[in-house]
């Protein structure tokens, strides 16, 4: 089964998760660009902000969390879909 041909920015500081996620998404037909932290992801995004159809990012990363990354990206492109993922097993509650 094939998915779309959209471009996805996949961000995680765990190399194994980036590798597995990239392979899975590419098998579904997506173009995948990866980054190993929020700062790298934001630089890649700023270089081509209209290239990406979706961002999938880990929430817990050093230097720039997924939430911080999402806020910065949305300041540039308010229509950008972003999925925040967390491996902590605890729900994130925003106030």
C-alpha positions as CSV (number, residue, x, y, z in Angstrom):
1,X,0.0,0.0,0.0
2,X,1.4,3.4,-1.0
3,X,0.7,6.7,0.7
4,X,1.2,10.1,-0.6
5,X,4.2,11.8,-2.1
6,X,4.2,14.6,0.4
7,X,7.4,15.8,2.2
8,X,7.7,15.1,5.9
9,X,10.3,16.6,8.3
10,X,11.0,13.9,11.0
11,X,12.8,15.1,14.1
12,X,14.1,13.0,17.0
13,X,17.3,12.9,19.0
14,X,17.3,9.0,19.1
15,X,18.9,7.8,15.9
16,X,17.2,4.4,15.9
17,X,13.7,6.1,16.0
18,X,14.7,8.4,13.1
19,X,16.0,5.4,11.1
20,X,12.9,3.3,11.7
21,X,10.5,6.2,11.1
22,X,12.2,7.3,7.9
23,X,12.2,3.8,6.5
24,X,8.5,3.3,7.3
25,X,7.4,6.6,5.8
26,X,9.5,6.2,2.7
27,X,8.0,2.7,2.1
28,X,4.6,4.5,2.1
29,X,5.8,6.9,-0.6
30,X,6.7,10.0,1.4
31,X,9.7,12.1,0.9
32,X,11.4,12.3,4.3
33,X,14.0,14.8,5.6
34,X,15.4,14.1,9.1
35,X,17.0,16.1,11.9
36,X,18.5,14.9,15.1
37,X,17.4,17.9,17.2
38,X,15.2,20.9,17.2
39,X,17.8,23.4,16.2
40,X,18.9,21.4,13.2
41,X,15.2,20.9,12.2
42,X,14.4,24.6,12.5
43,X,17.4,25.4,10.3
44,X,16.3,22.9,7.7
45,X,12.8,24.3,7.8
46,X,13.9,27.9,7.5
47,X,15.9,27.0,4.4
48,X,12.8,25.7,2.6
49,X,9.6,26.5,4.7
50,X,7.2,25.6,1.9
51,X,8.8,22.3,1.2
52,X,7.3,20.4,4.1
53,X,3.7,19.2,4.2
54,X,4.0,17.8,7.8
55,X,6.4,17.8,10.7
56,X,6.6,14.9,13.1
57,X,8.8,15.8,16.1
58,X,9.7,14.3,19.5
59,X,8.7,16.5,22.4
60,X,11.6,15.8,24.7
61,X,14.9,16.9,23.1
62,X,17.9,18.9,24.4
63,X,18.3,22.6,23.6
64,X,15.0,23.0,21.8
65,X,11.9,20.9,22.7
66,X,9.4,19.8,20.2
67,X,6.9,22.3,21.6
68,X,9.5,25.1,21.2
69,X,10.2,23.9,17.6
70,X,6.5,23.8,16.8
71,X,5.9,27.4,18.0
72,X,8.8,28.7,16.0
73,X,7.7,26.9,12.9
74,X,4.2,28.1,13.2
75,X,5.4,31.7,13.5
76,X,6.8,31.3,10.0
77,X,4.0,29.1,8.6
78,X,0.8,29.1,10.6
79,X,-0.8,26.4,8.3
80,X,1.9,23.8,8.9
81,X,0.5,20.5,10.4
82,X,2.8,19.3,13.3
83,X,2.6,16.1,15.3
84,X,4.3,16.2,18.7
85,X,5.3,12.7,20.0
86,X,6.4,11.8,23.5
87,X,8.0,8.6,24.7
88,X,7.6,9.4,28.4
89,X,4.4,7.5,28.8
90,X,2.9,10.4,30.8
91,X,0.2,12.6,29.2
92,X,1.3,16.2,28.5
93,X,-1.2,18.7,29.9
94,X,-1.2,22.3,28.7
95,X,-2.7,25.0,30.8
